[in-house]
Amino acid sequence: MRRTVRVVLGALVVAHGGVHLLGAAAGLGWTSTSELEVTTVGGWAWLAVAAITVAAGTALLAGRPRWWQLGAVAAAGSLALVATHWPAPAPALLPDAALLLAVLHGWWCASPRSLRGRYRTGVAASRDEPTPSSPVSDADVDRLPPVVARYVRRTGAVGRPRVSRVRVRLRGRIRGGPDEPWMTFTGEQVNTYGERPTRHFLLDATRAGLPIDVLHVLTDGTATMQARLLSVIPVVRGAGAEMDRGETVTLFNDLCLLAPAALVDAPVTWEELDDRRVRGTYRTGGQEVSAVLVVDAEGDLRDFVSDDRLRASPDGRSFTPMRWSTPVGGFAQSDGRRLAGSARALWHAPEPEGTFVYAEMELTDIVTDRPEPTSGRTTARRA
């Protein structure tokens, strides 16, 4: 939806720039039938504004994040021309107003106070976390329980650099309950697993045809969640002890699915249950959460089940303890590592809802070890 709006609006801005050629034509003598009375100098001004407006629309069509800077110049120039040649160009006020609103929206989305700006700021700060240099060894893996060791080896971690940072892009759909409509989304997240684990997750969702930005942040054991309709209007805001605990479970889940090599150094206490299941207790940021990992005979992680995550109410202000699981469906190769490539998220609710899938996700890009995604791009595939 966001892309559709951008394309339509970009095309309208380009068309608006083309309309300014009428003023240029009147001033430069290209036509003698225009209602505008424009001098030669004025004709050049109309032509310049037309060029800038078309350039702004083209940048918007191309998805340039700073297109609004050109758009602001175009809007200011167009409004000045309308004012100096009033009332003939009065019909241009409506598209100028639309352009100005789009410019203000673009400026807001690029500002540090927007959810996207806060995501960028948080990710930039997480780059300061030190990255361990020694590779994962067989001795490191041998210290883990056999079930976990089999999984870590299966992912190809041995002999490769330790992982303290992972960046993921994904797409999928999500819903609040079994009878609620699905919302499609794309997302990007960056997790760090050093001394101060962090999680920054930005979701671009669509509901009822309208775009919604959602930002989850976990730093120093404190979690927040915000959602804004059209990137501007606050609709959900969540924080508090329950969210801190729930997001810590998600951080542990991400650790197991997206950065399994980091398990060799993670603050996890393990309890073997049988030859395919192990319980891990993860301690970080003042929180202690646990989950059962289910590993198949080949060594792939097939499920992650926790009773420590809490289901948020629609407004994000109240939470209910509920079993949560993320069965893995597909796997992806990233720079020689075998990682989870697709998964579902389930709430095991009491009746009448019962167990239901509330999220389906496919990872489209996974990068580990590096501050920036310079390589390792992959598309998840079934295995």
HUJONOR-V323695 format. One record per helix or strand of 2 or more residues. SS is the DSSP state (H for helix, E for strand). FROM is the first residue (numbers start at 1). TO is the last residue. If there is no record, write none. Layout:
# HUJONOR-V323695
ss:SS from:FROM to:TO
ss:SS from:FROM to:TO
This chain:
# HUJONOR-V323695
ss:H from:2 to:19
ss:H from:21 to:27
ss:H from:40 to:61
ss:H from:67 to:84
ss:H from:88 to:110
ss:H from:115 to:126
ss:H from:138 to:142
ss:H from:146 to:154
ss:E from:165 to:174
ss:E from:183 to:192
ss:E from:198 to:207
ss:E from:210 to:219
ss:E from:222 to:229
ss:E from:233 to:239
ss:H from:241 to:258
ss:H from:260 to:264
ss:E from:268 to:272
ss:E from:277 to:284
ss:E from:287 to:295
ss:E from:301 to:306
ss:E from:310 to:312
ss:E from:319 to:321
ss:E from:323 to:325
ss:E from:328 to:334
ss:E from:337 to:348
ss:E from:355 to:368
ss:E from:381 to:382
